Amino acid sequence: MVHSPGKSSSVLALLVLLAVLLPCQAPAQAPENQAQGAASEAKPQTAVDNLATIQRSIESRRNALRELREQLKSLEEAAERQEVEQKIERIRSEIAELQQSFEHVALGGINQSVLVDQPEQPIDWREEIEQISRPLLSTLKELTAKPRQLDSLHRDIERRENQLKVIDKALDSIRSFTKLDLPPVAADPIKQLLANWEQRRDDTERALEISRIKLESLKSEGISWQTSAGEAITEFFSGRGLTLLLAVAIGTGIWLVLKMLLGIYLRWLYRTPRDIGVTRAPLILYTYRLATAALIILATLMVFYARGDVLFLTLALIALAGAALALRQTLPRYTAEIRLLLGVGPVRERERLVLDGIPYTVESLSVYSVLRNPALEGVVRLPLRAMNDYASRPAGQEPWFPCQPGEYIQLPGGGIGKVLRQTIELVELAVQDALVQFRTQDFIAQNVRNLSREGFGIACTFGIDYQHQAICLDTVPGRFREAIIDRFKQAGLGDDIRDILVEFKTAGASSLDYQIYVVLDGGAAKAYFRAQRLIQQACVEICNREGWVIPFAQITVHTANDTTVPGQERTAGALAQPAAGPAANPV
């Protein structure tokens, strides 16, 4: 009984798989050792028999060669001599092959090509690709053999039928001439032409009939689909199906073993059964995936090689070549991502990064990197390849956002708003009892003033009449300060006052002006406009209490013959009575 190489290699692969997956048992060791000893003893005996058989074949062919040489000497015809010479050459080649086989068995099957110094041959890529793709093309040719034969027979039958139509037309034309009274010089050629075309018609009909018989025979060769499907399934599972099953089983086993080892290593490294993987050890995970893929690919190729399945091996090599070409385009991106994971890229973890005008801290770099602003709701998840377009830096003590929910801010237009909510997309404010939304990046660009965080100051100017010039530098500032403190205490804001500045500012056209600046804590931010009114109320109150005159804007009216003494002015509240003469002109 002769075993095919495919079946023996499949049995060997199954034995290897069972030896890996199943534990060895001690009682089975003795029979196994005995079998190995018997095999080692049987091997030399088999080699001796093979050597003897080969040598007997060589001797028999040498005897035949001597007989042919003797026979060649007695032959005189060239054709017979050429035939005998061809037989002699064939026997010589057979003897040479048998001698090579004898040496191969005697030398233990060593590769003797390495002992011969051969010049390097140039590589023909076209020939190499043709040899690689030959198993695939042969398999496709085998699968499409019957449909191609059927199509060829159909086309041949159609071509023969068209030929018969043309031949019948030609015969009709020739027979029409035979019915005429032709001279002898033309009658004989017509008869000969008719015989030739009739013979051609018979040959064409015979070829058409043969093609039809072949077509019917090819169709009748088909067996029932149940039997065909059963045979195909049986052949698949005993051949390439078993090869695929072995490749999948070994690949799955490698993946499970490596995954178990990775889990054990991460648990040992972080001392915790949870929160492991890509978020805490991305470089380890990527290395694991790369090693797993390489081992699975190598194991699959080894299975195909051990099984001797050239088709699967060819397809696997073509797939690997395609993956290598694709990797050539994506390798720079993968290199940049590895630099990010190693912490030598433009972005690093725990550093500050500005995205769309909003600062973020890089919380983690992984397959999807996580960016978070501590002062905003929500997170940003970006693919690792997108992080190469940005650059991070150490954050230090820089603020992450101008405000927090519950704080009061002053908008560039002067409006005051309370922050209700702030996310990475929107900031919601309550401005004059109305809800207002801003895009977060637009809100940052406005450069708003936070009243609640570090406090704020209110500046205003207040003036008194010139008749109080004697006390304007010593008495008035202190009284104003005391009045402002009392007024704020009455309003419940006394504890929010951090500092008050009341200084004489300038001698105006109609008043003595004072610069008043009150610094308040952030807790009084909601009373920003009320604090401004309280300052004015306190100043007016002290003026009423002390009898100080609060001036108002005045204008001077001149006429053509105005005899008003310089320095005297008419108030805006009095009616200017122009003198006789030209009309008065207002300045």
Protein Blocks (a to p, Z undefined) as FASTA:
>chain_A
ZZdfklmmmmmmmmmmmmmmpccdfklmmmmmmmmmmmmmmmmmmmmmmmmmmmmmmmmm
mmmmmmmmmmmmmpmbfklmmmmmmmmmmmmmmmmmmmmmmmmmmnoopafklmpccddd
dddfklmmmmmmmmmmmmmmmmmmmmmmmmmmmmmmmmmmmmmmmmmmmmmmmmmmmmpc
cdfklmmmmmmmmmmmmmmmmmmmmmmmmmmmmmmmmmmmpccfklmmmmmmmmmmmmmm
mmmmmmmmmmmmmmmmmmmmmmmmmmmmnopabhiajklmmmlmmmmmmmmmmmmmmmmm
mmmmmnopaklmmmmmmmmmmmmmmmmmmmmmmmmmmmmmnopafbdehiacdeehiacd
dfbgcfbdcdddfkbgcdddddfklmmmpccddebjadfbfbdehiacddfkopacddfb
dcfkbccddeehiacdddfklmmmnopadfklnopaddddddddfklmmmmmmmmmmmmm
mmmmmmmmmnopmmmpmbdcdddfbdcfkbccddddddddfklmmmmmmmmmmmmmmmmm
mmmmnopacdddddddddfklcbdehiacdfkbccdddeddddddZZ
